[in-house]
């Protein structure tokens, strides 16, 4: 898939980045800036009701707090992070976003190796137990596992250092061209260099 098929919407304030791919949305932010997200989608001719699938790269509030906006969409989360959501686990999600019952819904429980809309699910625990990346052979949507310019996700809120190190090492084995992280700028071209730089942080 060309990077041109992935619409990058920069996260606002504490929100994660959002990635629009046809009628699939990867991550929905915190839910604090719903008007911003809706306005950005509308710039691309998409309304919330047009989204048929939401994939959360992990269960932290700044990535899934806006799930309630997408009532027509199935919500897909790794099965380990689905536990935190269903249990209203404030530590696992890093903040309570469950006043809105729409954020409790999980329709699809993902596991490593699953295929979803042309992407392979790569389980990358460490930032959370059920963190995932999405990989299509060219583009890596990395959640908060790795960031551009050698960044890695924190592991002190329900995470694990050793798991994160192993996950980032796994990603160094990919011949990634483009990197679409959970926060900050994207990388178009030579993403593998940025991922290897991330691994060097350990």
Number of C-alpha atoms within 10 A of each C-alpha: 12 10 18 8 11 19 15 16 14 18 24 16 12 14 24 26 26 28 25 19 17 15 16 18 24 25 27 29 27 23 22 16 17 16 10 13 23 14 13 16 21 12 9 10 9 16 15 18 12 16 21 16 23 26 26 28 31 31 27 29 26 25 29 29 29 23 28 21 18 21 16 14 21 18 24 21 27 25 18 18 27 23 18 20 25 13 12 18 17 17 12 22 24 15 15 16 24 19 9 13 10 16 22 21 17 22 14 16 15 22 17 15 12 13 15 15 12 11 18 19 22 23 21 29 26 28 28 30 24 24 29 31 27 25 22 17 15 16 24 27 25 25 28 25 30 32 26 22 17 15 19 23 20 17 18 11 15 16 19 16 16 12 17 26 20 15 23 24 18 15 23 19 11 16 15 22 18 21 27 27 26 31 22 15 16 19 20 13 15 13 25 20 16 22 28 18 19 24 21 13 10 12
